[in-house]
Amino acid sequence: MSLFNAFELSVWVTSVCGVLVAAWLVWRAHRKADLRALAGFAVMMALWCFGHLALFHNLQTLGMVLLLANPLMPTFFLHFALLFVNEGSAKGPWLSAIANHIGWVYLTSIMIVLYSIWVGAGDTVALMDGRPFFVFNELGAINLGYTVLLGALGHVVLIVGWRQHTGNKKRSILAMFGVAAWGLLLATSFVFPSFGINVFPYPMLLLPSYLLLLVYGVVRYQILAVNRFANRALLALAMMLVVLCVIAVLGAFSGRIGLQALNGVPIWQLWLYSLIVLLIAAMVYPWVRRFSERLVFPGAVLNEQILESWNRELNKADSWEGLIAQGEQLLTQHLRQPIRIAFSGNKTSEALHLTLQKEPSGWFVQPHHTEDLSPGMRLTLDVFSSLFATRCEALERSLALAEAERKRLDEQHLVELGSLSAAMAHELRNPLNIISMASYNSPADTRRHIQEQLARADRLVSDMLVYSGKLTLQLQTVSLKPLLGSVLSVLNTEQVLMTVQVAEGLQLQADPHRLQQVFINLIDNALAYVRNQSDGSICIEAHYEGQDLVCRIHNNGPALDPSIEQEDLFRPFVSKRSGGSGLGLAIVRRIVDAHQGKIEHREDLGWPVSFECRFPCQQNSQL
């Protein structure tokens, strides 16, 4: 193949690619004006290449008109650059001014083209095998200079966009600059003959790559489908290069290995035949693949639309129950038989089902009882299992984030509640003090009743402050028996048998004030129930048990309501005795938790009511 034939083939390919790319851009552009402008650039490049072809085939007038329309190509590119860049943070007054007057730029370009045609701004020289090649004459300097000016202005606009934009837009602009450098290298050989340098335009042989790379750099982040096409095109190009290398090796050694007939065939013909075979194989491959899949996996109908539909429906589930129900429905509809999905360890039938299992490496979905399924249905289950496992991981992360957000809101609510309680304490205690002072002139019974209710209100305010406020511990070594003695001295234990079984020397690291609150609340709560009994009895015992200090407060009062759960017992206002605030046990739980301890109600210690507090001595000593 001569250089002229290679050049003509390259120009033909560029022309066809320009038309196809322009049609594709208009089809996919929808309302994107920048892509329509880029389509105009592709059309003008195709017409420019057709101008070269017209000259080769002695269509002098048509060729000159198309080649002298050269300024319209950078005009479309400038229009595209303005629309692509002038938005968001990069939108500026001078860019907007040029964009608003782009019509005048088009009009000027058309006038330059008409002037160039009228004065005959182009000639031809015999550059390739005596064939004519276009060159600008002296009158064509305006056309060439104007074209270069518009191209430079378009790239200045891109520089502004590159400085202002971020993310994919910035990457697209950077890719366009790389392609522009490649295009400049190819275009340089076109203008050499116009300056008297009669050199064959070798770079123009690669002209088809410029347009394709430019469009790909622009749309790869906007139209994701183009990336699949680019992947296939790159694969085809790699295969073509492999075929070229293989044919070159065969051509060099065919005579030595006895393939005389092959040795007589020109290399370019072998390459061309091989490319035709490769093209035919690529065209029939999808049908052959689908046919073989249906033979090997009968009954399996899987494509991108089905997978996208599965993924879309599974993403709608926001709970494990909803995800499992949605998965069962999708599989049942696709395979036309009922299929259950359950967590590993749950009882399942002997019928076909899937099990979910969490492993260190992630979620794993395993089909069971698939012996009677066809290979196609097994393949469907395997694909669905992989997709379902991925969705399980995503749902687990989503639920974890939701739980973390809930805890954050709860903590924020506690802070707000603490501030509200402090404000309430200030606002309530002032009127309570006024009521207390005003009651001194009241009758004795009335004054006593008022003082009792005021004390009750004051306890409620104090308990709210303790429960909702910030809990800060001042740790020190506390001897348990003396602390219990001080607690019992301030409580009214008359008519109640008090038993303290605490050995001397029992100590733990704790906040003595907070620990007093724990025992006052627990003992006062027990006194409220046993004080009116003739045989009321309370027993306090403490001892070491392993690494823990265990304290138990027993009483023989009425047993707790069996309907109250262990966890609910320590919630505010769940178990509210007469005259209490409903916060006593909740405060005890909060203080014990702050000491890294544990409190629970027990019914297996021989007493109707027993509360057990465990304080880890070893951990407390490290606080």
C-alpha positions as CSV (number, residue, x, y, z in Angstrom):
1,M,0.0,0.0,0.0
2,S,1.4,3.4,-1.1
3,L,1.6,6.4,1.2
4,F,-1.0,8.1,-0.8
5,N,-3.5,5.2,-0.4
6,A,-2.8,5.2,3.4
7,F,-3.4,8.9,3.5
8,E,-6.6,8.7,1.6
9,L,-7.8,5.8,3.8
10,S,-7.0,7.9,6.9
11,V,-8.9,10.9,5.6
12,W,-11.9,8.7,4.7
13,V,-11.9,7.1,8.1
14,T,-11.8,10.5,9.8
15,S,-14.6,11.8,7.6
16,V,-16.9,8.8,8.4
17,C,-16.0,9.0,12.1
18,G,-16.8,12.7,12.2
19,V,-20.3,12.1,10.8
20,L,-21.0,9.2,13.1
21,V,-19.7,11.0,16.2
22,A,-21.7,14.1,15.4
23,A,-24.9,11.9,14.9
24,W,-24.2,10.1,18.2
25,L,-23.6,13.4,20.1
26,V,-26.8,14.9,18.8
27,W,-28.7,11.7,19.8
28,R,-27.3,11.7,23.3
29,A,-27.1,15.4,23.8
30,H,-30.8,15.8,24.8
31,R,-30.7,19.4,26.2
32,K,-26.9,19.7,26.5
33,A,-26.0,22.6,24.3
34,D,-22.3,22.0,24.8
35,L,-22.5,18.6,23.2
36,R,-24.4,20.0,20.2
37,A,-21.7,22.5,19.7
38,L,-19.1,19.7,19.9
39,A,-21.2,17.8,17.3
40,G,-20.9,20.9,15.0
41,F,-17.1,20.7,15.4
42,A,-17.1,17.0,14.4
43,V,-19.2,17.8,11.3
44,M,-16.9,20.6,10.2
45,M,-13.9,18.3,10.7
46,A,-15.7,15.7,8.5
47,L,-16.3,18.3,5.8
48,W,-12.7,19.5,6.0
49,C,-11.6,15.9,5.4
50,F,-14.1,15.6,2.5
51,G,-12.5,18.6,1.0
52,H,-9.1,16.8,0.8
53,L,-10.9,13.8,-0.8
54,A,-12.6,16.1,-3.3
55,L,-9.2,17.5,-4.4
56,F,-7.8,14.0,-4.8
57,H,-10.6,13.1,-7.2
58,N,-10.3,16.3,-9.2
59,L,-13.3,18.1,-7.7
60,Q,-11.4,21.3,-7.4
61,T,-14.2,23.8,-6.7
62,L,-15.9,21.6,-4.0
63,G,-12.6,20.8,-2.4
64,M,-11.5,24.4,-2.1
65,V,-14.9,25.5,-0.7
66,L,-14.8,22.8,2.0
67,L,-11.2,23.5,3.0
68,L,-11.6,27.3,3.0
69,A,-14.5,26.8,5.5
70,N,-11.7,25.9,7.9
71,P,-12.6,28.8,10.4
72,L,-15.9,27.3,11.2
73,M,-14.2,24.4,12.9
74,P,-12.5,26.5,15.7
75,T,-15.7,28.6,15.9
76,F,-17.7,25.5,17.0
77,F,-14.9,24.6,19.3
78,L,-14.9,28.0,21.0
79,H,-18.7,27.8,21.3
80,F,-18.4,24.4,22.9
81,A,-15.6,25.6,25.3
82,L,-17.7,28.5,26.5
83,L,-20.8,26.4,27.1
84,F,-18.7,23.7,28.8
85,V,-16.8,26.0,31.1
86,N,-19.0,29.0,31.8
87,E,-21.1,27.5,34.6
88,G,-21.0,27.2,38.3
89,S,-18.0,28.7,40.1
90,A,-16.2,29.4,36.8
91,K,-18.9,31.6,35.4
92,G,-17.5,35.0,34.8
93,P,-18.5,38.3,33.2
94,W,-16.1,38.2,30.2
95,L,-16.9,34.6,29.4
96,S,-20.6,35.4,29.6
97,A,-20.1,38.4,27.3
98,I,-18.4,36.3,24.6
99,A,-21.1,33.6,25.0
100,N,-23.8,36.2,24.6
101,H,-22.2,37.5,21.4
102,I,-21.2,34.1,19.9
103,G,-23.6,34.7,17.1
104,W,-21.3,37.6,15.9
105,V,-18.4,35.2,16.0
106,Y,-20.2,32.8,13.8
107,L,-21.2,35.6,11.4
108,T,-17.5,36.8,11.3
109,S,-16.3,33.3,10.5
110,I,-18.8,33.0,7.7
111,M,-17.7,36.3,6.3
112,I,-14.1,35.2,6.4
113,V,-15.0,32.0,4.6
114,L,-16.9,33.8,1.9
115,Y,-14.1,36.3,1.5
116,S,-11.5,33.5,1.2
117,I,-13.6,31.7,-1.5
118,W,-14.2,35.0,-3.4
119,V,-10.5,35.9,-3.5
120,G,-9.3,32.4,-4.0
121,A,-7.2,32.1,-0.9
122,G,-6.1,28.5,-1.6
123,D,-4.0,26.7,-4.2
124,T,-2.7,23.2,-4.7
125,V,0.7,21.6,-4.9
126,A,1.7,18.2,-6.3
127,L,2.8,16.6,-3.0
128,M,1.8,12.9,-3.1
129,D,2.4,10.9,-6.3
130,G,1.5,14.0,-8.3
131,R,-1.9,14.3,-6.5
132,P,-3.0,17.8,-5.5
133,F,-2.6,18.9,-1.9
134,F,-4.2,22.1,-0.5
135,V,-2.0,25.1,0.5
136,F,-2.8,28.7,1.5
137,N,-1.6,31.4,-0.8
138,E,-0.8,35.0,0.3
139,L,-4.5,35.9,0.4
140,G,-5.2,33.0,2.7
141,A,-3.2,34.5,5.6
142,I,-6.4,36.1,7.0
143,N,-8.2,32.8,6.9
144,L,-5.3,30.9,8.5
145,G,-4.6,33.6,11.1
146,Y,-8.2,33.9,12.1
147,T,-8.5,30.2,12.5
148,V,-5.4,30.1,14.7
149,L,-6.8,33.0,16.8
150,L,-10.1,31.3,17.4
151,G,-8.4,28.0,18.4
152,A,-6.1,29.9,20.8
153,L,-9.1,31.7,22.3
154,G,-10.9,28.4,22.8
155,H,-8.0,27.0,24.8
156,V,-7.7,30.2,26.9
157,V,-11.3,29.6,27.9
158,L,-10.4,26.0,28.8
159,I,-7.5,27.3,30.9
160,V,-9.9,29.6,32.9
161,G,-12.2,26.6,33.4
162,W,-9.4,24.4,34.6
163,R,-8.4,26.9,37.2
164,Q,-11.9,27.4,38.5
165,H,-13.5,23.9,38.2
166,T,-12.9,20.8,40.3
167,G,-13.7,17.1,40.1
168,N,-14.7,15.5,36.8
169,K,-15.0,18.8,35.0
170,K,-11.4,19.6,35.8
171,R,-10.3,16.2,34.7
172,S,-12.2,16.5,31.4
173,I,-10.5,19.9,30.7
174,L,-7.1,18.4,31.4
175,A,-7.8,15.5,29.0
176,M,-8.8,18.0,26.3
177,F,-5.5,19.8,26.7
178,G,-3.7,16.5,26.2
179,V,-5.7,15.8,23.1
180,A,-5.2,19.4,21.9
181,A,-1.4,18.8,22.0
182,W,-1.9,15.7,19.9
183,G,-4.1,17.6,17.5
184,L,-1.6,20.4,17.2
185,L,1.1,17.8,16.2
186,L,-1.2,16.4,13.5
187,A,-2.3,19.8,12.2
188,T,1.3,21.1,11.9
189,S,2.0,18.8,9.0
190,F,-1.0,20.2,7.2
191,V,0.3,23.8,7.1
192,F,3.9,23.0,6.2
193,P,3.3,23.0,2.4
194,S,1.7,26.4,2.8
195,F,5.1,27.7,4.0
196,G,7.0,26.1,1.1
197,I,8.0,23.0,3.1
198,N,7.0,20.2,0.8
199,V,7.1,17.3,3.3
200,F,4.7,14.4,3.2
201,P,2.1,15.0,6.1
202,Y,2.9,11.8,7.9
203,P,1.1,12.8,11.2
204,M,-2.2,13.2,9.3
205,L,-2.2,9.4,8.9
206,L,-3.3,9.3,12.6
207,L,-6.0,12.0,12.2
208,P,-8.9,9.6,13.1
209,S,-7.5,9.3,16.6
210,Y,-7.8,13.1,17.3
211,L,-11.5,13.4,17.0
212,L,-12.3,10.2,18.9
213,L,-9.9,11.1,21.8
214,L,-11.3,14.6,22.0
215,V,-14.9,13.5,22.2
216,Y,-14.1,10.7,24.7
217,G,-12.2,13.1,26.9
218,V,-15.3,15.4,27.0
219,V,-18.1,12.9,27.5
220,R,-16.5,10.1,29.5
221,Y,-17.8,11.6,32.8
222,Q,-21.1,12.8,31.4
223,I,-22.3,9.8,29.3
224,L,-21.1,6.6,31.1
225,A,-22.1,4.4,28.2
226,V,-19.2,5.7,26.2
227,N,-16.7,4.1,28.6
228,R,-18.1,0.6,27.6
229,F,-17.6,1.5,24.0
230,A,-14.1,2.8,24.6
231,N,-13.3,-0.4,26.4
232,R,-14.4,-2.5,23.5
233,A,-12.6,-0.2,21.0
234,L,-9.4,-0.5,23.0
235,L,-9.7,-4.3,23.0
236,A,-10.2,-4.3,19.3
237,L,-7.2,-2.1,18.7
238,A,-5.0,-4.3,20.9
239,M,-6.2,-7.4,18.9
240,M,-5.4,-5.5,15.7
241,L,-1.8,-4.9,16.9
242,V,-1.5,-8.5,17.9
243,V,-2.6,-9.6,14.5
244,L,-0.2,-7.2,12.9
245,C,2.7,-8.6,14.9
246,V,1.7,-12.2,14.1
247,I,1.4,-11.5,10.4
248,A,4.8,-9.7,10.4
249,V,6.5,-12.7,12.0
250,L,4.8,-15.1,9.5
251,G,5.8,-13.0,6.6
252,A,9.4,-12.9,7.7
253,F,9.7,-16.7,8.4
254,S,7.1,-18.3,6.1
255,G,9.6,-19.1,3.4
256,R,12.0,-20.7,5.9
257,I,9.3,-23.0,7.3
258,G,8.1,-24.2,3.9
259,L,5.0,-21.9,3.5
260,Q,6.0,-20.8,0.0
261,A,2.5,-19.7,-1.1
262,L,2.2,-17.6,2.0
263,N,5.6,-16.1,1.4
264,G,4.4,-14.7,-2.0
265,V,1.5,-12.8,-0.5
266,P,2.2,-9.1,0.4
267,I,2.3,-8.4,4.1
268,W,-0.4,-5.7,3.8
269,Q,-2.8,-8.1,2.1
270,L,-2.2,-10.7,4.9
271,W,-2.9,-8.0,7.5
272,L,-6.0,-6.8,5.7
273,Y,-7.4,-10.4,5.4
274,S,-6.7,-11.0,9.1
275,L,-8.4,-7.8,10.1
276,I,-11.5,-8.8,8.1
277,V,-11.6,-12.2,9.8
278,L,-11.1,-10.5,13.2
279,L,-13.9,-8.0,12.4
280,I,-16.3,-10.8,11.3
281,A,-15.4,-12.8,14.5
282,A,-16.1,-9.7,16.7
283,M,-19.5,-9.2,15.0
284,V,-20.7,-12.7,15.4
285,Y,-19.3,-13.2,18.9
286,P,-22.3,-11.9,20.8
287,W,-24.7,-14.3,19.0
288,V,-22.3,-17.2,19.3
289,R,-21.9,-16.5,23.1
290,R,-25.6,-16.3,23.7
291,F,-26.2,-19.5,21.7
292,S,-23.5,-21.4,23.7
293,E,-24.8,-20.1,27.0
294,R,-28.3,-21.4,26.2
295,L,-26.8,-24.8,25.3
296,V,-24.7,-25.0,28.4
297,F,-27.1,-23.1,30.8
298,P,-30.6,-23.8,29.5
299,G,-33.3,-21.7,31.2
300,A,-30.9,-19.0,32.3
301,V,-32.0,-15.5,31.2
302,L,-29.6,-13.0,32.7
303,N,-28.7,-9.6,31.2
304,E,-27.8,-6.1,32.3
305,Q,-31.5,-5.0,32.5
306,I,-32.4,-7.9,34.9
307,L,-29.3,-7.3,37.1
308,E,-30.1,-3.5,37.3
309,S,-33.7,-4.3,38.1
310,W,-32.7,-6.7,40.9
311,N,-30.2,-4.1,42.3
312,R,-32.7,-1.3,42.1
313,E,-35.4,-3.3,43.9
314,L,-33.1,-4.6,46.6
315,N,-31.8,-1.1,47.3
316,K,-35.3,-0.1,48.3
317,A,-35.2,-2.3,51.4
318,D,-34.3,-0.5,54.6
319,S,-34.5,-3.4,57.1
320,W,-33.4,-7.1,57.2
321,E,-37.1,-8.2,57.0
322,G,-37.7,-6.0,54.0
323,L,-34.5,-7.2,52.2
324,I,-35.3,-10.9,52.7
325,A,-38.9,-10.4,51.6
326,Q,-37.8,-8.5,48.5
327,G,-35.2,-11.1,47.6
328,E,-37.7,-14.0,48.0
329,Q,-40.2,-12.2,45.7
330,L,-37.6,-11.5,43.0
331,L,-36.3,-15.0,43.0
332,T,-39.8,-16.5,43.0
333,Q,-40.8,-14.4,40.1
334,H,-37.7,-15.2,38.1
335,L,-37.5,-18.9,38.7
336,R,-41.3,-19.5,38.9
337,Q,-41.0,-21.5,42.1
338,P,-41.1,-20.5,45.8
339,I,-37.7,-19.9,47.4
340,R,-37.0,-19.0,51.0
341,I,-34.2,-16.9,52.4
342,A,-33.1,-17.2,56.0
343,F,-30.2,-16.5,58.3
344,S,-27.8,-19.3,59.0
345,G,-28.9,-21.2,62.1
346,N,-32.6,-20.7,61.6
347,K,-34.8,-23.7,61.0
348,T,-35.4,-24.2,57.3
349,S,-37.3,-26.8,55.3
350,E,-35.7,-29.3,53.0
351,A,-36.9,-27.4,50.0
352,L,-34.8,-25.0,47.9
353,H,-33.6,-22.0,50.0
354,L,-30.8,-19.6,50.5
355,T,-29.0,-19.0,53.8
356,L,-27.3,-15.8,54.9
357,Q,-24.2,-16.0,57.0
358,K,-21.9,-13.2,58.4
359,E,-18.2,-14.1,58.2
360,P,-15.1,-12.2,59.0
361,S,-14.5,-11.5,55.3
362,G,-18.1,-10.3,54.8
363,W,-21.6,-11.6,54.1
364,F,-21.9,-15.0,52.4
365,V,-25.1,-16.4,50.7
366,Q,-25.3,-20.1,50.1
367,P,-28.0,-21.9,48.0
368,H,-29.2,-25.3,49.4
369,H,-31.0,-28.2,47.9
370,T,-30.2,-27.3,44.2
371,E,-29.8,-30.9,43.0
372,D,-32.9,-30.9,40.9
373,L,-32.2,-27.5,39.3
374,S,-30.9,-27.1,35.7
375,P,-27.4,-25.6,35.2
376,G,-29.1,-22.3,34.1
377,M,-31.1,-22.0,37.2
378,R,-28.1,-22.8,39.4
379,L,-26.2,-20.0,37.5
380,T,-29.0,-17.6,38.2
381,L,-28.9,-18.5,41.9
382,D,-25.2,-18.0,42.1
383,V,-25.4,-14.6,40.5
384,F,-28.3,-13.5,42.7
385,S,-26.5,-14.8,45.8
386,S,-23.5,-12.6,45.0
387,L,-25.7,-9.6,44.4
388,F,-27.7,-10.3,47.6
389,A,-24.5,-10.6,49.7
390,T,-23.3,-7.2,48.4
391,R,-26.6,-5.7,49.4
392,C,-26.4,-7.3,52.8
393,E,-23.1,-5.5,53.4
394,A,-24.5,-2.2,52.2
395,L,-27.6,-2.6,54.5
396,E,-25.4,-3.5,57.5
397,R,-23.4,-0.3,57.0
398,S,-26.6,1.8,56.5
399,L,-28.1,0.4,59.7
400,A,-24.9,1.0,61.7
401,L,-24.8,4.6,60.5
402,A,-28.5,5.1,61.4
403,E,-27.8,3.6,64.9
404,A,-24.8,5.9,65.4
405,E,-26.9,8.9,64.4
406,R,-29.7,7.8,66.8
407,K,-27.2,7.6,69.7
408,R,-25.8,11.0,68.7
409,L,-29.3,12.5,68.8
410,D,-29.9,10.8,72.2
411,E,-26.8,12.3,73.6
412,Q,-27.8,15.7,72.3
413,H,-31.2,15.3,73.8
414,L,-29.6,14.5,77.2
415,V,-27.6,17.7,77.0
416,E,-30.7,19.7,76.2
417,L,-32.6,18.0,79.0
418,G,-29.8,18.8,81.4
419,S,-29.9,22.5,80.4
420,L,-33.7,22.4,80.8
421,S,-33.6,20.8,84.2
422,A,-31.1,23.4,85.5
423,A,-33.4,26.2,84.3
424,M,-36.4,24.5,85.9
425,A,-34.6,24.0,89.2
426,H,-33.8,27.7,89.3
427,E,-37.3,28.8,88.4
428,L,-39.1,26.3,90.7
429,R,-37.0,26.7,93.8
430,N,-37.6,30.4,94.1
431,P,-41.4,30.0,94.3
432,L,-41.0,27.0,96.6
433,N,-39.0,29.0,99.0
434,I,-41.6,31.8,99.0
435,I,-44.3,29.2,99.7
436,S,-42.3,27.7,102.5
437,M,-41.8,31.1,104.2
438,A,-45.5,32.0,103.7
439,S,-46.6,28.8,105.4
440,Y,-45.1,29.7,108.8
441,N,-48.3,31.6,109.8
442,S,-50.5,28.7,108.8
443,P,-52.0,26.2,111.3
444,A,-49.7,23.4,112.4
445,D,-51.4,20.6,110.4
446,T,-51.5,22.8,107.3
447,R,-47.9,23.9,107.7
448,R,-46.8,20.3,108.2
449,H,-48.7,19.2,105.0
450,I,-47.2,22.1,103.0
451,Q,-43.7,21.3,104.2
452,E,-44.0,17.6,103.2
453,Q,-45.2,18.5,99.7
454,L,-42.4,21.1,99.4
455,A,-39.8,18.5,100.4
456,R,-41.3,16.2,97.9
457,A,-41.1,18.8,95.1
458,D,-37.5,19.6,96.1
459,R,-36.5,16.0,95.9
460,L,-38.1,15.8,92.4
461,V,-36.1,18.8,91.2
462,S,-32.9,17.4,92.7
463,D,-33.4,14.0,91.2
464,M,-34.1,15.6,87.7
465,L,-30.8,17.5,88.1
466,V,-28.9,14.3,89.0
467,Y,-30.4,12.2,86.3
468,S,-30.1,14.7,83.4
469,G,-27.0,16.5,84.3
470,K,-23.4,15.7,83.5
471,L,-22.1,13.0,85.8
472,T,-18.5,13.6,87.0
473,L,-16.8,11.2,89.4
474,Q,-14.3,12.2,92.1
475,L,-12.7,8.9,92.8
476,Q,-11.0,8.0,96.1
477,T,-10.6,5.0,98.4
478,V,-13.9,4.4,100.2
479,S,-14.4,2.2,103.3
480,L,-17.8,0.7,102.8
481,K,-19.0,0.0,106.4
482,P,-18.5,3.6,107.7
483,L,-20.2,5.0,104.5
484,L,-23.2,2.7,105.2
485,G,-23.3,3.9,108.8
486,S,-23.5,7.5,107.7
487,V,-26.2,6.7,105.3
488,L,-28.4,4.9,107.9
489,S,-27.9,7.8,110.3
490,V,-29.8,10.2,108.1
491,L,-32.6,7.8,107.2
492,N,-35.7,7.1,109.4
493,T,-35.3,3.4,110.1
494,E,-37.7,3.2,113.1
495,Q,-40.0,0.1,113.3
496,V,-37.8,-1.6,110.7
497,L,-35.3,-4.4,111.5
498,M,-32.0,-3.3,109.9
499,T,-29.2,-5.9,109.5
500,V,-25.8,-4.9,108.1
501,Q,-23.5,-7.8,107.2
502,V,-20.4,-5.9,106.0
503,A,-17.0,-6.9,107.2
504,E,-14.4,-4.3,108.3
505,G,-11.9,-3.4,105.7
506,L,-14.1,-3.7,102.6
507,Q,-12.9,-0.9,100.3
508,L,-13.3,0.2,96.7
509,Q,-12.4,3.1,94.4
510,A,-15.5,5.3,94.1
511,D,-17.0,8.7,94.4
512,P,-18.2,8.7,98.1
513,H,-21.0,11.3,97.4
514,R,-22.3,9.4,94.4
515,L,-22.0,6.0,96.3
516,Q,-24.1,7.5,99.1
517,Q,-26.8,8.5,96.6
518,V,-26.9,4.8,95.5
519,F,-27.4,3.4,99.0
520,I,-29.8,6.2,100.1
521,N,-32.0,5.7,97.0
522,L,-32.0,1.9,97.4
523,I,-32.5,1.8,101.2
524,D,-35.1,4.6,101.2
525,N,-37.0,2.8,98.4
526,A,-37.1,-0.4,100.5
527,L,-38.1,1.6,103.7
528,A,-41.1,3.0,101.8
529,Y,-42.5,-0.6,101.3
530,V,-41.6,-2.3,104.7
531,R,-42.1,0.6,107.1
532,N,-45.8,-0.1,107.6
533,Q,-45.3,-3.9,108.0
534,S,-45.2,-5.3,111.5
535,D,-42.2,-7.5,110.6
536,G,-40.5,-5.1,108.2
537,S,-36.9,-6.1,107.6
538,I,-34.0,-4.9,105.5
539,C,-30.7,-6.6,105.2
540,I,-27.5,-5.1,103.7
541,E,-24.6,-7.4,102.9
542,A,-21.3,-7.0,101.0
543,H,-18.4,-9.2,100.2
544,Y,-15.7,-9.8,97.6
545,E,-16.6,-12.2,94.8
546,G,-13.7,-12.8,92.5
547,Q,-12.5,-9.4,91.2
548,D,-15.9,-7.7,92.1
549,L,-17.2,-6.1,95.3
550,V,-20.9,-7.3,95.5
551,C,-23.4,-5.3,97.6
552,R,-26.9,-6.6,98.1
553,I,-29.9,-4.8,99.7
554,H,-32.8,-7.2,100.6
555,N,-36.2,-6.4,102.0
556,N,-39.3,-8.5,102.8
557,G,-41.8,-6.1,101.3
558,P,-44.2,-7.0,98.5
559,A,-42.6,-8.5,95.4
560,L,-42.3,-6.4,92.3
561,D,-44.9,-6.5,89.5
562,P,-43.8,-9.6,87.4
563,S,-44.9,-7.7,84.2
564,I,-42.0,-5.2,84.6
565,E,-39.0,-6.4,82.6
566,Q,-35.5,-6.2,84.2
567,E,-34.3,-3.6,81.7
568,D,-37.5,-1.5,82.1
569,L,-37.2,-1.5,85.9
570,F,-34.4,1.1,85.8
571,R,-36.0,3.4,83.3
572,P,-37.5,6.7,84.5
573,F,-41.1,6.7,85.9
574,V,-41.6,3.0,85.2
575,S,-41.9,1.9,88.8
576,K,-43.0,4.9,90.9
577,R,-43.8,4.4,94.5
578,S,-46.1,6.8,96.4
579,G,-44.3,10.0,97.2
580,G,-41.3,9.2,95.0
581,S,-40.1,11.0,91.9
582,G,-39.9,7.9,89.7
583,L,-36.2,8.6,89.1
584,G,-34.6,6.8,92.0
585,L,-33.7,3.5,90.3
586,A,-32.7,5.3,87.1
587,I,-30.3,7.5,89.0
588,V,-28.8,4.4,90.8
589,R,-28.3,2.7,87.4
590,R,-26.6,5.8,86.0
591,I,-24.2,6.1,88.9
592,V,-23.4,2.4,88.9
593,D,-22.7,2.4,85.2
594,A,-20.4,5.4,85.6
595,H,-18.4,3.3,88.0
596,Q,-18.3,0.5,85.4
597,G,-20.5,-1.6,87.6
598,K,-23.7,-3.4,87.1
599,I,-27.0,-3.4,89.0
600,E,-29.9,-5.9,88.7
601,H,-33.0,-7.1,90.5
602,R,-32.9,-10.7,91.8
603,E,-35.6,-13.0,93.0
604,D,-33.4,-16.1,93.7
605,L,-31.7,-15.0,97.0
606,G,-34.4,-16.0,99.4
607,W,-36.0,-12.5,99.8
608,P,-39.0,-11.1,98.1
609,V,-37.0,-8.1,96.8
610,S,-33.2,-8.0,96.3
611,F,-31.1,-5.5,94.4
612,E,-27.5,-6.4,93.7
613,C,-24.7,-4.0,92.8
614,R,-21.4,-5.2,91.4
615,F,-18.4,-2.9,91.4
616,P,-15.3,-4.3,89.6
617,C,-12.5,-3.5,92.1
618,Q,-9.7,-4.0,89.6
619,Q,-11.2,-1.6,87.0
620,N,-12.1,0.9,89.7
621,S,-8.5,0.9,90.9
622,Q,-7.4,1.9,87.4
623,L,-9.7,4.8,87.0
